[in-house]
Every structure is written in C-alpha cells, then in structure tokens.
Amino acid sequence: MRRKASPIEKLKALHYSDEAELIGGTRYLHRGKYFTRSDHEFTWHLFEDRERAFKANFRTTRAKFKEIVEMIKGNDVFQSSAQAKKRQAPVEYQAMVFLKYIGTKGCTLEQMRSFFRIGLGTV
C-alpha cells in the first residue's frame, strides 16, 4: 500500500511540476515554428515614409540612396555564398541599416533592432 504524501512533499511535487512546465515551454526546449523576417519596416521606409523623414533617418535622399545601392549591389560582399545556410537580406536593407547606424549618434544595436524590428544578431 502506498503511503500518503506529507504536505511538504505535496508542495515539492507541485513546485517541481511547475518548474518542469516552465522549462518545457521555453524556446530552447520547445522551439515551435520559426518566424521569418518581416520586410514591412524596410519597405515602409523605402516607399511610404515621407521624404523628409527618410532623409532624417538615413541622412540621404531617396534618389541618392538608390544611386548608392546601384553602386554597391554588384559587390561580392552582398552576395550569398553557395555554402550559406541563409540568404542575405537585400542590399537595400543592408544599406538602410548601415546608414541608420552611422547616422545616429550613440546608436546601440538594441536601438537598431527595435527601429527595424529585426533580430539582434541580424544587426
């Protein structure tokens, strides 16, 4: 016959089951579905943002930005290698992140991530 659990044993069992549930639900043990990068922020800045706001954020006009992208897009550094697991972001996106970063005094990577809504490792 099984003995009856003491109140302390019941609390421990409850505590450990809560911890197991908490750990089991973490992203490291239960990944779930991967999310893809949202292009919304980039396309909004490229096409819908007012010209004045675009210049304030990226320190250049849209016309000059397009010229810069045309000048650099053929460079090998912007091309994904055959061994790469993930494709690189479009040149326009990379240029926007770079221009925002160098054009903002005291800008942190966390601020960049938040502004563009991208992963911290992406910056």
N, C-alpha and C positions, 0 to 999 in steps of 0.2 A: 504494500500500500504506500502510496506517495504521501510524504508529509506536507503539511500546509506551509506555504511561504510566509515568512515573517513580514511585517510592514516595511522593514528596511530592505529586505530582498525584493519586495514588490516595487519599491521606489527605484532601486538599482536597475531592475529589469525595464521599468518604464523609461528611465534615463538613457539606458543603452539602446533601447529600441528607437528613441527619438534621435539619438546621435547617428544610428545606422541609417535612419530615414534621411537625415540631413546630409550625411556623406553620400548616400546613394543618389541623391538628387543633384549633386554638384556636377558642373560641366566636365570635370575631369574624368569622372567615372561613368557618367551617362551623357554622352555628347549630344545626342539628338541630331537634328538636322543642321547642316552648316548654312550660314547666311551668306549671300553674295553681296558684293559691294554695291551700294546704291549710287547710281550715276546722277541722281536728281540734283544734288548740290552743285556739281560741276556744270551740268547743262543749264541750270538756272543762271549761274553766274555768266556763262558763256553767251547765252542767248536772250535771257529775260531781264537780267539786272539792268538798272539804268546805267547809262554811260558814265555818269559822274560817280556812282557807287563803284562801278567796275574799276575806274581809274584810282579811286581812293583805296580799294582793296589790293590791287595788283600793281599800282604805280605806273601804269601804262594805259594807252587807249586800246580798244578792241582791235583797231586796224593795225597798230604796231605789234600787238600781241600775236595776231595772225601772221605777220611778217616774221617774227621771231620763231614761231612754230615751224613755218615753212623752211627757215634756215637750218633748224636743228633736227628736223624729223628724220632725215636720212642717216644720221649718225648711228653707228653700231651700238652705242650705249643705250639707245632707246628700243633696240630690237631684242626680243626674247630669244635665247639660245635654244637649240634643239633639245638640250638636256633639261631645260627649265620645266618644273612641275606646273607652274602657273604662268600665264601670260602677263606681261607688264601692262600697266594701265596705259591708256592712250597718251601720246606725247603732250597733248593739250592739258591733260590733268596733271601730269608731272610738272609741266611748266607753271601751271597755276599754283601748285603747292610751293614750288621753289620761289616764285616771285612774291607770294604772300609772306613766306618765311623771311626772306632777306629784306622785305619792305616794311616789316613791323618791328619796331624797336622793342627788345625784351620779349620777343615771342617765344613761348615754350612749345615743346612738342605736344603737350596736352592741349594747349590752345589751338594748335593746328588741327589736331584730331577732332576737336569739338567743332571748329569752324566748318570743316569739310565733311564731318560725320564719317570719318574713316577710322580704321584700327590704328592704334598707337604704333604698332610695328610697321605699318604702311608708310608712315611719315619718314 
